[in-house]
Amino acid sequence: MAERRAFAQKISRTVAAEVRKQISGQYSGSPQLLKNLNIVGNISHHTTVPLTEAVDPVDLEDYLITHPLAVDSGPLRDLVEFPPDDIEVVYSPRDCRTLVSAVPEESEMDPHVRDCIRSYTEDWAIVIRKYHKLGTGFNPNTLDKQKERQKGLPRQVFESDEAPDGNSYQDEQDDLKRRSMSIDDTPRGSWACSIFDLKNSLPDALLPNLLDRTPNEEIDHQNDDQRKSNRHKELFALHPSPDEEEPIERLSVPDVPKEHFGQRLLVKCLSLKFEIEIEPIFASLALYDVKEKKKISENFYFDLNSEQMKGLLRPHVPPAAITTLARSAIFSITYPSQDVFLVIKLEKVLQQGDIGECAEPYMIFKEADATKNKEKLEKLKSQADQFCQRLGKYRMPFAWTAIHLMNIVSSAGSLERDSTEVEISTGERKGSWSERRNSSLVGRRSLERTTSGDDACNLTSFRPATLTVANFFKQEGDRLSDEDLYKFLADMRRPSSVLRRLRPITAQLKIDISPAPENPHYCLTPELLQVKLYPDSRVRPTREILEFPARDVYVPNTTYRNLLYIYPQSLNFANRQGSARNITVKVQFMYGEDPSNAMPVIFGKSSCSEFSKEAYTAVVYHNRSPDFHEEVKVKLPATLTDHHHLLFTFYHVSCQQKQNTPLETPVGYTWIPMLQNGRLKTGQFCLPVSLEKPPQAYSVLSPEVPLPGMKWVDNHKGVFNVEVVAVSSIHTQDPYLDKFFALVNALDEHMFPVRIGDMRIMENNLENELKSSISALNSSQLEPVVRFLHLLLDKLILLVVRPPVIAGQIVNLGQASFEAMASIINRLHKNLEGNHDQHGRNNLLASYIYYVFRLPNTYPNSPSPGPGGLGGSVHYATMARSAVRPASLNLNRSRSLSNSNPDISGTPTSPDDEVRSIIGSKGLDRSNSWVNTGPKAAPWGSNPSPSAESTQAMDRSCNRMSSHTETSSFLQTLTGRLPTKKGKEDELEKLSLLLFHEELALQWVVCSGSVRESALQQAWFFFELMVKSMVHHLYFNDKLDAPRKTRFPERFMDDIAALVSTIAGDVVSRFQKDTEMVERLNTSLAFFLNDLLSVMDRGFVFTLIKSCYKQVSSKLYSLPNPSVLVSLRLDFLRIICSHEHYVTLNLPCSLLTPPASPSPSVSSATSQDVCCTAINS
């Protein structure tokens, strides 16, 4: 007797007409349709068709074992079985922009620094389904591929596409007239006309080999070659795809995490020329946002002095490094607006006299009068030479101007002018700056066209412009602060500008402004690292200028960056005794208290050494309370200690040369310790200034601390204002993140006590502090959370897979870590709404899963990973380092249970009671819906009765020891079953066997309340995380080729069945309330099951699909309008059926006898037999 599949026995034999009649009875339709169905219904009467009954799936794994394929190797065999290389785990090296890595070379690093560097340098861990492109969820015609296909195609121009031009039409008419006139000169129809045509016609081209005999085969071959020449290999793919919504089964691959850049602007400084040239002038550029009142870029220093002027400073300036000779810079603007200005500041060598006196010669002397004023100019040059020789290392403010950046963009976007001028007049004089367009760079443009909104702020498509800044404003000695600058910039946009009444300094600064190319050559990063495509290191470089975005930018850190910016702002020595008037501040970064401990980490400006040990602020002549506008850029060491500090030394500079008078006299000292209780100190400071050198061991104290025997300016009041800003991918600058990372590192390195803020945390209270720090992560600022997202999620996952041992107690932090992850991903989803794909997946989280996530301690950089490439210990998801394992992990004494799990109380009578007590206290009447046996027990009042498979899964789950408590030895501790024969090595081996996907599934099953709701909101994240963990586990344990029934333990499959059943119940019960959320949940579940078909026992996955289908179908029966739920079910099935091995999963070459046709026709049955015979043959 022929064997038949199980599902074939349940195929209904009901006539199709009866099915239609029953459907018409359930759902309203047209009267005519109902009438026709009633007629058919009178013919035959049968029982009700069970439309909601699902077919029992075949146990695919058993079937493939018991029914080996009888198909030889070839295309058909590839169709009926999964290929052996279906899934690959690929470790792809990161793309490094620079020729040399930015990673510091320090041998000893802090654990947090080491973790950060590892996070920024390890390879991408990517799981690839090699044949995914064969499924319907793959989109082959992406925009990039469409453009790639179109490269090299000749442009096809047809006659119908060519519009007739007026001139060409007139020429054609004239030619016709000429021809008609010449023809009319000859008699019509005569032999003369024929001879005329013959003589004036062009000879036809010769046809070689016309009369040769050629075999037909050769002609066919030549024709075939000609047809193939210039033929595109994917002709139909060139046709653009129709305008339709993205199919629901398509899941986009997230972008690779990379360093953030805004719209990039290339600024080239060409020349700077004054009416007189008597001394070197030093210039800097920076971007300011007036509306936000914020400087949005670091300074770019450039030197346009002649070699003669540079020679005046040779005694004071060391040989210039090539990196300081840049004259072009690339600025990045993330939030371009109408309020952005490019501010240019000029400085000169310090000399005796205030700024007005020093600027007077530049305003009164003209280049045309050089011969007439020759003696005066020679005297000025002589004085400048003397000041350069004596005061060459000191600067003083000189002049400034600003360019409204969006004016340049909008005027460069006009289409009808060969040159453009934009002027701002100051009284009767020429404008303070003008824009002259190079006619060779400008096409015909229209000034009448105006742009607004995003188009007006687009910095990527305007044409390059050459600007000539004609005039500068003299700096005012008492108006040097940023607040004064913002007032000036805001005033420049008003018609009646106060600046128009100021007397300008005439000059010519020529600048090119253009969109930056995508891959510029000879470019340096803000850390002075050479960007790739740097053929010759002797070429003058282009500097990338670091952006300080006007608003937060939510992009994770992917590169090492550790920079510090110091901004001295003001000093008040009005109450200080003595003659301190020409004041400069020397800034040093110290690693100790000796003067020789200054570190060469301060970036040079222009035409100087690359790094220096000190930086000086500009001097405001005869001002006891000066303002400063200096920026000091520091390269922070990777590891900071309590002795690293900023030292500020205040000097009075003697401008007049006097006997027995030193050039500089120290008049005060103050400092800022870099670390305070392990955290980097940044922000605004108002510091007291000491009149004497600080005493020994001052660096570990704050200057606010009254040290005995020291004299202070103004009775120890704050007189020096300074701002310290860090741009770092090492220091989070968030107290909650700092505390969490510090505690995790202390636990990993066993470094106690830990000082965080004003707290001194010992090992015995570390558990409570660690739990509170995990809970407090929700209070941290979103911007630093996103910047350190990869490292933060890695640490939380580590706490899940390896329960820490503190003071001999195993601490259960899995629940707290799971809750923190759910909270973080929900914050990202709610606050970054514009960063989602069509399925509501946040791109930052999706890229973390796809590229970054890996099982802990599976680093491919040591031995090669994969089958046969790693030792057994690396296969397990363990966080501990064997070399630095804490002493408390020597489990040679009895443990008491940690109090970290508040749900465990009392002493259970058995392990099974313990598991049930945990599940019961978690409210598993919600997540335990699959064990209920009747409608009254169904939670939420609407869940259907569970399937037998789900009930059995939960029974097994309740009758087994929880993987969480089993591997953490919780139940052994609770029940007194301590290991007697197994030593500490076996116990530690158990701790290392925690697998993330198993722990994640269990935590999700037993969670309740707001935690469960948060996990449901972003179910896709945990599903994709679980699948990748499963694949990595199989990969590192050489199980990708193992039989599918042996890949995962039964307890994990029980948790998966329970999880799928409850989520399907959520879809059924909540689809009318939370439509958007249920749609995301439904698609997430479908994609999860689709992924499991490539990893797990396929028969088990079929059972899960059937369970979900039955729950939805049962609910459909009771709904008056089931269209929404029907749509959800169709989406669910569509996603599952989009699997690349859909045909294989349907056993196309089965040797079983085909089922009888439900149609009574003989021809139908015959056609089935023929079809099955053809397939099996």
C-alpha positions, 0 to 999 in steps of 0.5 A: 500500500502506498504511503501518504503524507500526514497532511494529505490525509486531512485535505478536504474532499468538499466541492469548491462550490460548497466552499464558496457558499460557506464563505458567502454565508460568513462574509457579506457579498453582492446579492447576485452572488448570494443568489447563485450560491444558494442555487448551488447549495440546493444541489448538495448538502454537506457538513461545514467546511473547517476553514480554520483547520491547519494541516499537520506539518511533516517532520522534515528532518525525519522525512529526509533521513528516512527518504534519501534523495533518489536524484543524481547530482545536478540542478535538480538536486540543488533544488531539493536540498539545502546547500552545505554553504547556505550560511556563512560567518564572515569577519570583514576588516573595517575600512580605515580612512587613514594610512596609519591607525589612530590607535595610541601606542601606549603599552599600558591602558585602562580597561575602559580604554582597551575596551573602547579601542577593541570596539573601534578596531575589531572586524565586522562579524557578519552572518550571510545567507548566501542564497538569500538573493534567490528569495522574493525578499531580495531586491536586485534592482537597487538604485546603486546597482541600477546606476552600475548597470548603466555605466558604459551604455551609449546614449540612444538618440532617436529621430522622434526624440530630437525636437526640431530647432528653428535655425536648423529648420530654416537651413533645411528650407533654404537648402530645399529652395536652392535645390528646387531652383537648380532643378527648375533650371533644367527641363523636367523629365528630360535626359538633362535632368537625369544626367544632372542627378547622376553627376551630383549624386554621391557614389554608393559604398562598395560592398566587399565580398558581395559575390563570394560564396559563403557557407550558410553555417558561417553566415549564421555564425557571423550574424550571431556574433554581430547580435551579441556585440555590444549587447548588455548582459542584463538587458531587462534589468535596465528597465526601471522598476514600476512605482510601487510600495516596497514589498513587505518581505524585503528587509534592507541591509543596514549601512556600515557604521562609519564616522559622521560627516556633515555637508563638507565645504572646501575653503582655499586661502589664496592670498592676503595683501595689505596696502603696506607690508611691514610685518607678518600677519597671522590668520585663522578661520572658524564657523559660527552659528549666530542663532545657536550662539555657538562656535561650530568648528575648531580654528583653522590657522593659515600663513600667507606671509611672504618668505621675507616676512617669515624670516623676521620670526626665525629666532622664535619659531622652530622649523615648520612641519609640513602639517602646519603649512596647509592653506586649504581646509575642509569644514563639515556642517551637519546643520547648515542654516542662514545663521552660519558665518565664516569668521576670519581673525587676524593677529600680529606680533605684539608691540608697544601700543594699543590695537588702534595705534598699531592698526593706524598705519594700515588705515592711512597709508596707501600702496599708491603713495608708497614713494611719497611716504617712503621714509615713514614706511622704512621707519615702520619696518624698522620698528616692526623688525625690532618687535619681531626680534624681541617679542616674536613669540607673542601675539596681539589681536589685530582685525576681523571680518565675517562672511555670511556663508549662505549668501555665497551659496545662494548667489553662487546658485544664480544662473544668469550672470558671469560674475557676482558681487555682494557688497556691504557698504560702510559709510561712503567706502567700499563694502567690507567684503565683496564676492567676485566670481571667476568668470571661467567658473560661472555659467549663465545664471539668474539672480531673480531665482531665489531659494529657500528652505533646504535648497538655500542651505545645500552646500553640496551643489553650488558652483565654486566661488572666488571671494575677495574680502576687501576690508577688515574691522579693527579689533576692539580691546574691550570687545574680544569675547564670543558674546561681543562677536555674536552681537556683531554678526547679528548686526551685520545682517541688519540694513542699518548696521553699526559696523558700517560706521566703523573705519575699516582696514583695507586689505585683500584676502582671496578665498575659494569656496566650493563643495568638497570632493568626495575623496580629496587627495593630500588630506589630514584628519583633525589628529593630523593623520594622513587620509588615504590617497596621499601619494606624496608626503611633501605636498602641501596638505589640506586640513579636515577641520573638526566640527562642533555640531550646533545640535546633538548628532546621534551617531555611534563612535567608530574611530578613536578620537581623544581631543581637548580644547581649552578656551581662556575667556577672561581674567580680572586682575583689577584688585591685584597689586603690582603692575601686571598689565600686558598679560598673557596666559601660558597653557601647559598639559602636565603629567607631573608637577616638575616644570620638565613634566610638560607634555608635547601634546599641544597642536601647533598653529601655522608655520611651526612645529606639529606639537609643542609643550606650551601655548600663549594667549594673545596680549591686550596692551595695558589691560588688567582685565583682558578678554581672550579669544584663544583656542588651545587644542590638546591631544589627550593621552589615552590613559589619564592619572590623578597627576595629569592636569592643566597648568595656567601661568600668567605673565606680564610681558614687558614691551619696552626694553629696559635694563635689568627687566626680564621679558616676562614676569610670572604674576599668577598660577592656577590649574585644573586636575584632569581627573576627578574621581575617575571622570574627565573634568570639562565645562566652565571654570571660574578659578582662583589665581595664586600669587605663588608657585603651587606647593608639592602635590598640588595637582591632585587638589582643586585650586578651590581648596584653600592650601595653607600658606598660599597667597591668592589674588582677591582673597581666593575669589574666582578671577580666571574664566576658562572653558574646557571642551572634550571631543572624545570617543573614550570619555563619555562625559555622562555620570551614569555611563561613567559609573556603569563602565567603571563598575563593570571594569572594576568587577572584571579587573577585581579592582576594589575599592572603586571611587565614583564621585564622592562614593567609595564602593567596596566589594561587599556593596558592589552588587547593589551599586551595579544594579542601581547603575544599570537601572540608572542608564535610562537617566543618561543623556541620549547623545552619549548613549548613542555615541557609546551604543556599541560598547554599552550593548556589549557590556550589557550582553556580557552581564547576561551571559556571565553572571558575575561572582561578587564576594563568593556570591553569584549575582543574577543581573540577566533580568536587569540587563535585559530590562536596560536593553529594552529601555535603551532601544525604545528610547532610540526608537522614540527619539530617532523617528527619522532613522527607521526603515519601512518595518520600523527598525532603527538603522543604528540598532540594525547595523549593530546587530548586522556588523558589530554584535558577536558572542563575547570573547569570540575574537577572530583576531587571535586564532582564525575563527570557525571550524577547527580554528579555535580552542574549545574554551573560546567556543563559549560565551564567557566574559572572564579573562583567564589571566585576570580572573578575580580571586573571588571566583575561587569557589572553595567555600559555600555560597549564599544566594545573592539578593539580586533576584527579588522574586526568589524568596523562601526555600522551595521544596524542589527545583521544579517548585522553584521554577514554578514559583519564579514563573508564577511571581512573574505573572506568567498567567500572561506569558503562560497563555499556552498552558491554559486549556479553555477559553476561561483561562485565556489571558487578556480575555481574547486569546484562543485556546492554545495548540497541543504543541504549545501546551506540551512545550510549556509542560516541558518548560515547567518540568525542566530546570531553567537554563538561567538558574541551572547554569548559574547554580541558583537552584543548587544553592537554594536547595542545598545541592552543593557540588561535592565531587566537582571542583571549582573548575567544573563550576567555572565551566558551568558559568562559562557555558551560558549562551546568549540566545538561551538566556535572551529567550528565557528572560523574554519568556519570564519578563512581565509588566513594562519590561515585557511591553518594551520588549514587544515594542522592539521585538525585531531587535531581540529576534535578530539578536537571538538569530545571530547568536544562534548562528555564531554558536553553531559556527564556533562549535562546528555545528553548522553541518550538524543534524538540525535536531541536535543543534539546540537543546530541548529546553531552548526550543521549549522557550522558543515555542512559548515565546512564539505562542505568546507573541502570536497571542499578542497579535490576535488580542491587540490588533484592534488597539495598537495597530502600528505596534501589532503590524511591527510585531507581526512582521518581526515574528514572521522574519524570525521564523523565516530566519529559523528555517535556515538554522533550526529543526525545520519540522519544529519551525513548521510546528511554530508556523502552524501554531501561529496560523491556528491562533489567528484563524480561530480568532477570525471566526468570531470577528464581524469584520476580519479584514485587518487580521486577514491582512496580518495573516497574509503578510505573515505568510508572505514573509515566510514564503519569501524564503530563498529555499521555499521550493526545497521546503515543499519537498518537490521531489517527494516519492510519496503517492500524490493525494487524490484530487478534490475535483471529481474530474478524471482529467484532473487526476490524470494531470496530477499523475503526469505531473508527479511522474515528470518531477520524480523522473 
